[in-house]
């Protein structure tokens, strides 16, 4: 299923949205920001179920997964692969569908790639929440080549060479 079909499915499964400016909206957005504000394996395991719905669709441009159990495994592995990862939400916009676009910046320090070097990237996340405030649809839009792939030996050199030729 492609991303638009996933979004339509999330809208059908979870038609309710928060009232703009409500306490429920504020709490859900804060819970999401806190989840990625301190991205460590043990913490991911502890708060994932409070942040993501069991039927979540998640696509971070690196991998697409369905379900909170699969997502937990993926995010725990991702968190274990970094020394440090901090996401700071810069802006939040509410769409006419009761969904949210969050503009963010992310600092990553990888364990295996670009050791000892902080890497910055920016992006936007499109979210839809279930009525209980947990994320049911999460789609990231960002330059994963610059954010991750350019820091992998050999692959990074190839990507940089291609960029220079374009």
SVG drawing of the C-alpha trace seen along z (x, -y; Angstrom):
<svg xmlns="http://www.w3.org/2000/svg" viewBox="-15 -27 50 34">
<polyline fill="none" stroke="black" stroke-width="0.4" points="0.0,0.0 1.4,-3.4 1.5,-6.4 -1.7,-8.0 -3.6,-4.8 -2.2,-4.4 -3.3,-7.9 -6.8,-7.2 -7.0,-4.0 -5.9,-5.8 -8.5,-8.5 -11.2,-5.7 -10.0,-3.8 -9.7,-7.0 -12.1,-9.6 -12.1,-11.7 -9.6,-14.5 -8.9,-16.8 -10.4,-20.3 -7.8,-22.9 -6.1,-24.2 -7.7,-21.5 -5.9,-20.0 -6.0,-16.6 -4.2,-18.1 -1.6,-19.8 -0.9,-16.5 -0.7,-14.4 1.8,-16.8 3.9,-17.0 4.0,-13.3 5.2,-12.9 7.9,-15.7 9.1,-14.1 9.3,-10.7 11.9,-11.9 13.5,-14.5 15.5,-11.8 15.8,-8.9 17.4,-6.0 16.6,-2.3 15.3,-1.8 13.2,-4.9 11.7,-3.9 10.6,-0.6 9.0,-2.3 7.0,-5.0 6.2,-3.6 2.8,-2.2 1.7,-5.5 2.8,-7.4 1.8,-5.1 -1.4,-3.2 -1.4,0.6 -2.4,0.1 0.1,-2.6 1.6,-3.1 5.1,-4.5 7.4,-5.6 10.6,-7.5 11.8,-7.4 14.2,-4.7 11.6,-2.0 7.9,-1.6 6.3,0.5 2.8,1.5 1.9,2.0 3.4,0.9 5.2,4.2 7.1,4.0 7.7,0.3 9.0,0.9 11.6,3.3 12.7,1.0 12.9,-2.1 14.8,-0.2 17.4,0.9 17.6,-2.6 18.1,-4.1 20.8,-1.5 22.7,-2.6 23.2,-6.1 25.3,-7.7 22.9,-10.6 19.7,-11.6 17.7,-14.6 14.7,-15.9 13.6,-19.5 10.1,-20.5 10.4,-23.9 6.8,-24.4 3.4,-22.7 0.6,-23.2 -2.8,-21.7 -4.4,-20.7 -8.0,-20.9 -8.3,-17.2 -7.3,-17.5 -3.8,-16.2 -0.5,-17.8 2.7,-18.8 5.7,-19.2 8.8,-20.9 11.9,-19.6 15.6,-19.6 17.5,-16.4 21.0,-16.0 22.4,-12.5 25.8,-11.1 26.1,-7.6 27.9,-4.8 29.3,-3.2 29.4,-6.0 31.1,-9.5 32.3,-8.6 32.5,-11.6 30.8,-13.9 27.4,-15.5 25.2,-15.4 22.3,-17.8 19.3,-17.4 15.8,-18.9 12.5,-17.5 8.7,-17.4 6.5,-14.8 2.9,-14.3 0.9,-12.9 -2.7,-11.6 -3.8,-10.8 -6.3,-8.2 -9.0,-9.6 -7.0,-8.4 -4.1,-10.7 -1.7,-8.0 -0.2,-8.4 -1.9,-6.2 -0.1,-7.6 3.5,-8.9 5.1,-9.9 8.5,-11.7 9.7,-13.9 13.4,-14.5 16.6,-14.1 17.6,-10.7 20.6,-10.6 22.2,-13.6 20.9,-12.6 22.1,-9.0 23.3,-7.5 26.1,-10.0 27.7,-9.0 28.1,-5.3 31.6,-4.5 31.7,-4.0 28.0,-4.6 28.5,-8.2 31.3,-8.9 29.2,-7.6 26.3,-9.8 28.5,-12.9 30.1,-12.2 26.6,-11.9 25.5,-15.2 28.6,-17.0 27.7,-15.8 24.1,-16.9"/>
</svg>
